[in-house]
């Protein structure tokens, strides 16, 4: 009987432990500095940083201008019939297109707009990588938590088998109950092994995507109380404003529209003719004549320049409309995420109450069995229902915590995600 009473106490503590520990605050998220380092090293951000560096160089060439010097040379033979004579003649010329002030300003504006768009793309990559990190992190956290629950169930099943053996020795239980207890223990061990395998896979996915990130967390999880989630965010309107004020996807859409407008202005500045100025030197009449002069050329624009400008203007209008629609969608999504986070807290509270009730039912069934009432099948069924309730409550708790972390990430209140550039825009620092 003492063994059975010990099992009942262990069962109650095993199911009550996650509920009691949930009230304590825990460090269940990656350290901000470690998370920032992992995000910077992630493939998505690394590619975006390379693209930003390349675009910075392209913009630099636009600022300096792409007009280049042209060197030309010619040689010929002059023949005079009367009197007959032949002379070798040659000449060299150097010329370069002129970039007028208006065209130079349009090029500089376009260069700045393209750099700003690349910077916004880098920020969006950082933000999106942060979202992926949260998804993989909570996947691992969920699997790790389930693995610990199943490990506790193995210990309970072993204690249950010991209690059954003790009752059989005392003649208070049939030998068939040992078969049921052994089968329950085997099933629990299988579930624990499968949970450990899922945890290892989740850990491997996380460490592969974000190398160098310490994959550790406290055993306890905080209680996702609704007031804690909304205290930092304020009202729904406040949260929506915070998200839109830091949303890199919206920044990128707006910067793309600005870049297309700048490109249209640049193409408009090139609707006029291209002026080319140069100097030349000619050696004629076998060296008896020397010519030094200045040349001026004018390239007459065709219809292609006009259609290119019109296409860029049309693309810029389309991009502006897309940015407006994106802002509306992001506003609605942010409000929906805010409301959903509160609903997930309610779901967790309901699941926790259900888990407490099922745990109490399992405790009573175990106590009844220890007093010689009820059957082992009823105890095993009660334990299985209590376990399902505990796992559901745990998943609901993690879902609410994940939603809270996503809210803070999108509002830039979780990890450093903003992009800063130096004065000439040549480099990006995160």
ZIPE-V902965 format. One record per residue. N is the residue number from 1. RES is the residue in one small letter. OMEGA is omega in whole degrees, -180 to 180 (999 if undefined). D_FIRST is the distance of its C-alpha to the first C-alpha in Angstrom with 1 decimal. Layout:
# ZIPE-V902965
n | res | omega | d_first
N | RES | OMEGA | D_FIRST
N | RES | OMEGA | D_FIRST
This chain:
# ZIPE-V902965
n | res | omega | d_first
1 | x | 179 | 0.0
2 | x | 178 | 3.8
3 | x | -180 | 5.3
4 | x | 178 | 5.1
5 | x | 176 | 6.2
6 | x | 178 | 8.6
7 | x | 180 | 9.8
8 | x | 178 | 10.6
9 | x | 179 | 12.5
10 | x | 179 | 14.2
11 | x | 180 | 15.2
12 | x | 179 | 16.7
13 | x | -178 | 18.5
14 | x | -179 | 19.8
15 | x | -179 | 21.4
16 | x | -175 | 22.6
17 | x | 180 | 24.1
18 | x | -179 | 27.2
19 | x | -179 | 27.9
20 | x | -177 | 27.8
21 | x | -179 | 29.7
22 | x | -179 | 32.3
23 | x | -178 | 33.7
24 | x | 176 | 34.8
25 | x | -177 | 38.1
26 | x | 177 | 38.1
27 | x | -174 | 40.9
28 | x | -180 | 40.3
29 | x | 178 | 44.0
30 | x | 175 | 46.4
31 | x | -177 | 48.4
32 | x | 180 | 51.8
33 | x | 179 | 53.9
34 | x | 179 | 51.9
35 | x | 179 | 52.0
36 | x | 179 | 55.8
37 | x | 179 | 56.4
38 | x | 179 | 54.4
39 | x | 180 | 56.4
40 | x | -178 | 59.7
41 | x | -178 | 58.8
42 | x | -178 | 57.7
43 | x | -178 | 60.0
44 | x | -179 | 60.9
45 | x | 179 | 62.0
46 | x | 178 | 63.7
47 | x | 180 | 65.8
48 | x | 178 | 66.7
49 | x | 176 | 67.7
50 | x | 179 | 70.0
51 | x | 177 | 71.5
52 | x | 179 | 72.1
53 | x | 179 | 73.9
54 | x | 180 | 76.0
55 | x | 177 | 76.9
56 | x | 178 | 77.9
57 | x | 177 | 80.3
58 | x | 179 | 81.8
59 | x | 178 | 82.2
60 | x | 178 | 84.0
61 | x | 177 | 86.5
62 | x | -180 | 87.1
63 | x | -180 | 87.8
64 | x | -179 | 90.3
65 | x | -178 | 91.9
66 | x | 176 | 92.2
67 | x | -175 | 96.0
68 | x | 179 | 97.2
69 | x | 176 | 100.5
70 | x | 178 | 102.5
71 | x | -180 | 104.9
72 | x | 178 | 107.7
73 | x | 177 | 110.6
74 | x | 175 | 113.5
75 | x | -178 | 116.4
76 | x | 178 | 119.5
77 | x | 179 | 123.1
78 | x | 178 | 126.0
79 | x | 178 | 129.2
80 | x | -175 | 132.6
81 | x | -177 | 135.3
82 | x | -15 | 138.3
83 | x | -177 | 138.6
84 | x | 179 | 136.0
85 | x | 179 | 133.2
86 | x | -180 | 129.5
87 | x | 174 | 127.1
88 | x | -178 | 123.4
89 | x | 179 | 121.5
90 | x | 180 | 117.9
91 | x | 177 | 115.7
92 | x | 180 | 112.3
93 | x | 176 | 110.4
94 | x | -179 | 107.3
95 | x | -179 | 105.8
96 | x | 176 | 102.6
97 | x | 177 | 101.4
98 | x | 174 | 101.4
99 | x | -178 | 98.3
100 | x | -176 | 99.5
101 | x | -180 | 97.7
102 | x | 179 | 96.3
103 | x | 178 | 94.8
104 | x | 178 | 93.4
105 | x | 178 | 91.6
106 | x | 178 | 90.2
107 | x | -180 | 88.9
108 | x | 177 | 87.2
109 | x | 178 | 85.6
110 | x | 179 | 84.3
111 | x | 178 | 83.0
112 | x | 180 | 81.0
113 | x | 179 | 79.6
114 | x | 177 | 78.5
115 | x | 179 | 76.8
116 | x | 178 | 75.0
117 | x | 178 | 73.8
118 | x | 178 | 72.4
119 | x | 177 | 70.8
120 | x | 178 | 69.1
121 | x | 177 | 67.9
122 | x | 177 | 66.4
123 | x | 178 | 64.6
124 | x | 177 | 63.3
125 | x | 178 | 62.1
126 | x | -179 | 60.2
127 | x | -179 | 58.6
128 | x | 176 | 57.7
129 | x | 176 | 56.2
130 | x | 177 | 54.1
131 | x | 178 | 52.9
132 | x | 178 | 52.0
133 | x | 179 | 50.2
134 | x | -180 | 48.0
135 | x | -179 | 47.2
136 | x | -179 | 46.3
137 | x | -179 | 44.4
138 | x | 172 | 42.2
139 | x | 179 | 41.7
140 | x | -179 | 40.3
141 | x | 179 | 38.3
142 | x | 180 | 36.7
143 | x | 179 | 35.9
144 | x | 179 | 34.5
145 | x | 178 | 32.3
146 | x | 179 | 30.9
147 | x | 179 | 30.4
148 | x | 178 | 28.2
149 | x | -180 | 26.2
150 | x | 177 | 25.7
151 | x | 175 | 24.9
152 | x | 178 | 21.9
153 | x | 177 | 20.9
154 | x | 179 | 20.9
155 | x | 179 | 18.4
156 | x | 180 | 16.1
157 | x | 177 | 16.7
158 | x | 177 | 16.0
159 | x | 178 | 12.6
160 | x | 178 | 12.1
161 | x | 177 | 13.4
162 | x | 179 | 11.1
163 | x | 179 | 8.0
164 | x | 179 | 10.1
165 | x | 179 | 11.2
166 | x | 180 | 8.0
167 | x | 178 | 7.7
168 | x | 179 | 11.4
169 | x | 179 | 11.4
170 | x | -180 | 9.5
171 | x | -178 | 12.1
172 | x | -179 | 10.1
173 | x | 178 | 12.0
174 | x | -180 | 15.6
175 | x | 179 | 17.0
176 | x | 179 | 18.9
177 | x | 177 | 16.0
178 | x | 179 | 16.2
179 | x | 179 | 19.9
180 | x | 180 | 19.3
181 | x | 177 | 16.8
182 | x | 178 | 19.5
183 | x | 178 | 22.2
184 | x | 179 | 20.7
185 | x | 179 | 20.4
186 | x | 179 | 24.0
187 | x | -180 | 25.3
188 | x | 178 | 24.0
189 | x | 177 | 25.5
190 | x | 179 | 28.7
191 | x | 179 | 28.8
192 | x | 179 | 28.3
193 | x | 178 | 31.1
194 | x | 178 | 33.4
195 | x | 178 | 32.7
196 | x | 177 | 33.6
197 | x | 178 | 36.7
198 | x | 178 | 37.8
199 | x | -180 | 37.3
200 | x | 178 | 39.5
201 | x | 178 | 42.2
202 | x | 178 | 42.3
203 | x | -179 | 42.6
204 | x | 177 | 45.4
205 | x | -179 | 47.3
206 | x | -177 | 47.1
207 | x | 177 | 48.2
208 | x | -178 | 51.0
209 | x | -176 | 52.5
210 | x | -177 | 52.2
211 | x | 180 | 52.5
212 | x | 180 | 51.7
213 | x | 177 | 49.4
214 | x | -178 | 46.2
215 | x | 179 | 43.4
216 | x | 178 | 40.7
217 | x | 178 | 38.9
218 | x | 179 | 36.3
219 | x | -178 | 32.7
220 | x | 178 | 32.9
221 | x | 179 | 35.2
222 | x | 177 | 37.1
223 | x | -179 | 36.8
224 | x | -180 | 39.9
225 | x | -174 | 40.8
226 | x | -179 | 44.0
227 | x | 177 | 45.9
228 | x | -180 | 45.3
229 | x | -174 | 46.7
230 | x | -178 | 49.7
231 | x | -178 | 50.4
232 | x | -175 | 52.1
233 | x | -176 | 53.9
234 | x | 179 | 55.2
235 | x | 179 | 56.4
236 | x | 179 | 56.8
237 | x | 178 | 60.6
238 | x | -179 | 60.0
239 | x | 179 | 57.7
240 | x | 179 | 60.2
241 | x | 179 | 63.0
242 | x | 180 | 61.0
243 | x | -178 | 60.3
244 | x | 180 | 63.9
245 | x | -177 | 65.1
246 | x | -174 | 63.3
247 | x | -178 | 63.2
248 | x | 177 | 64.8
249 | x | 177 | 65.1
250 | x | 177 | 67.3
251 | x | -178 | 69.2
252 | x | 179 | 69.9
253 | x | 179 | 71.2
254 | x | 179 | 73.5
255 | x | 177 | 74.7
256 | x | 177 | 75.4
257 | x | 178 | 77.6
258 | x | 179 | 79.3
259 | x | 179 | 80.0
260 | x | 175 | 81.5
261 | x | 179 | 83.7
262 | x | 178 | 84.8
263 | x | 178 | 85.6
264 | x | 178 | 87.7
265 | x | 178 | 89.6
266 | x | 178 | 90.2
267 | x | 176 | 91.5
268 | x | 179 | 93.7
269 | x | 180 | 95.2
270 | x | 177 | 96.1
271 | x | 177 | 98.0
272 | x | -178 | 101.2
273 | x | 177 | 103.0
274 | x | -180 | 101.9
275 | x | 179 | 104.5
276 | x | -179 | 105.2
277 | x | 180 | 107.4
278 | x | 175 | 108.7
279 | x | -180 | 111.5
280 | x | 176 | 113.5
281 | x | 180 | 116.1
282 | x | 175 | 118.6
283 | x | -174 | 121.0
284 | x | 178 | 123.9
285 | x | 176 | 127.4
286 | x | 179 | 126.3
287 | x | 179 | 125.5
288 | x | 180 | 128.5
289 | x | 179 | 126.5
290 | x | -179 | 123.3
291 | x | 176 | 121.3
292 | x | -175 | 118.5
293 | x | 179 | 117.1
294 | x | 179 | 114.2
295 | x | 178 | 112.6
296 | x | 179 | 110.8
297 | x | -179 | 108.8
298 | x | 176 | 107.1
299 | x | -178 | 104.5
300 | x | -177 | 104.9
301 | x | 177 | 101.5
302 | x | -177 | 100.9
303 | x | -178 | 98.8
304 | x | -180 | 95.7
305 | x | 180 | 95.2
306 | x | -179 | 95.4
307 | x | 175 | 92.9
308 | x | 178 | 90.5
309 | x | 180 | 90.6
310 | x | 178 | 90.1
311 | x | 179 | 87.1
312 | x | 178 | 85.5
313 | x | 179 | 86.2
314 | x | 178 | 84.5
315 | x | 180 | 81.5
316 | x | 177 | 81.2
317 | x | 178 | 81.3
318 | x | 179 | 78.6
319 | x | 177 | 76.5
320 | x | 178 | 77.0
321 | x | 179 | 75.9
322 | x | 179 | 72.8
323 | x | 178 | 71.9
324 | x | 179 | 72.2
325 | x | 178 | 70.0
326 | x | 178 | 67.5
327 | x | 178 | 67.3
328 | x | 180 | 66.7
329 | x | 180 | 63.9
330 | x | 179 | 62.2
331 | x | 180 | 62.5
332 | x | 180 | 60.7
333 | x | 180 | 58.0
334 | x | 178 | 57.4
335 | x | 179 | 57.0
336 | x | 178 | 54.7
337 | x | -180 | 52.5
338 | x | 180 | 52.3
339 | x | -179 | 51.3
340 | x | 179 | 48.8
341 | x | 177 | 47.1
342 | x | 179 | 46.4
343 | x | 179 | 45.1
344 | x | 175 | 42.7
345 | x | 177 | 41.2
346 | x | 178 | 40.8
347 | x | 180 | 39.1
348 | x | -179 | 36.6
349 | x | 177 | 35.9
350 | x | 180 | 35.2
351 | x | 180 | 33.1
352 | x | 178 | 31.1
353 | x | 178 | 30.5
354 | x | 179 | 29.4
355 | x | 178 | 27.0
356 | x | -180 | 25.5
357 | x | 179 | 25.1
358 | x | 177 | 23.6
359 | x | 178 | 21.1
360 | x | 178 | 20.1
361 | x | 178 | 19.8
362 | x | 179 | 17.5
363 | x | 180 | 15.3
364 | x | 179 | 15.3
365 | x | 178 | 14.7
366 | x | 179 | 11.6
367 | x | 179 | 10.3
368 | x | 179 | 11.5
369 | x | 179 | 9.8
370 | x | 180 | 6.3
371 | x | 178 | 7.9
372 | x | 179 | 9.4
373 | x | 180 | 12.6
374 | x | -177 | 14.8
375 | x | 177 | 14.9
376 | x | 179 | 14.5
377 | x | 179 | 18.2
378 | x | 177 | 18.0
379 | x | -179 | 15.5
380 | x | 178 | 17.9
381 | x | 179 | 20.9
382 | x | 178 | 19.8
383 | x | -180 | 19.2
384 | x | 178 | 22.6
385 | x | 178 | 24.3
386 | x | 178 | 23.0
387 | x | 178 | 24.1
388 | x | 178 | 27.5
389 | x | 179 | 27.8
390 | x | 179 | 27.1
391 | x | 179 | 29.7
392 | x | 179 | 32.2
393 | x | 179 | 31.9
394 | x | 178 | 32.3
395 | x | 177 | 35.4
396 | x | 178 | 36.8
397 | x | 180 | 36.4
398 | x | 178 | 38.3
399 | x | 179 | 40.9
400 | x | 178 | 41.6
401 | x | 178 | 41.9
402 | x | 178 | 44.1
403 | x | 177 | 46.4
404 | x | 179 | 46.7
405 | x | 179 | 47.6
406 | x | 177 | 50.1
407 | x | -178 | 51.7
408 | x | 178 | 52.2
409 | x | -178 | 53.5
410 | x | 177 | 56.1
411 | x | 180 | 57.2
412 | x | 178 | 57.5
413 | x | -178 | 54.9
414 | x | -179 | 52.5
415 | x | 176 | 54.4
416 | x | -178 | 58.1
417 | x | -177 | 59.8
418 | x | -180 | 63.4
419 | x | 178 | 66.3
420 | x | 178 | 69.1
421 | x | 178 | 72.4
422 | x | -171 | 75.1
423 | x | -179 | 78.5
424 | x | 176 | 80.2
425 | x | -174 | 77.2
426 | x | -177 | 77.2
427 | x | 177 | 73.6
428 | x | 178 | 70.3
429 | x | -179 | 67.5
430 | x | 999 | 64.0
